[in-house]
Structure formats: C-alpha cells, structure tokens
Amino acid sequence: MAKPLSLLVKHVSPEVVEAAKARAEQEVFEWRLARLREQLDLSQVELATLMGVSQPSVANLEKRGTEIKLSSLKRYIEAMGGKLTIDIELPDGQHVGMSC
C-alpha cells in the first residue's frame, strides 16, 4: 500500500524539501504566465508580434518563472492589453499595491 506524502517527507532532509518547494513555486508561476496568454486566445507567435520580439523570446519569458525581469513581465502583460500591478504584503499583514 502507498504511503502518504506527509510520512515520506518526514524522512527527507529539510534542504531537499525546501528545494522541491521552490522548484514547484517556479513551475506554478511559469504555468500561470502561459495560462494568462492562453486565456486571451493568443499564441506565442501572436504575442511575440505584439511585443516586437521573436516567438522563442516569448517562450523564454514563460520558462524563466520567478527569474523574469520586472520590465520584461510588464511588456508581456501590456502586450496582452493588461496592466501590471504588484501587491506587497508587509510583516504586519498590511498590503501595499504598486502600479508598474
């Protein structure tokens, strides 16, 4: 019988667990960025044309995940007709929004 993930994780070093969490967060970000484009029925080629870049450049932006430059993300979002805003959560739980 298969063991629950919570039991298996207890036997793995904390460093390995943290690295896996970080990688998972990056993959989720990458998926969400591509999903935004797909929700607007845009292909990478179409978005590249709107941005004035090549299709491989769009693919690279989507694969960079959390390592993407803020200026590149802004261009990506604006090419789809959107506006990039940032929500900052302070230690006390307060949120501060910023438009880019």
Buried (B, 14 or more C-beta within 10 A) or exposed (E): EEEEEEEEEEEEEEEEEEEEEEEEEBEEBBEEBBEBBEEEEBEBEBBBBBBEBEBEBBEEBBEBBEEBEEEBBBBBBBBBEEEBEEEEEEEEEEEEEEEE
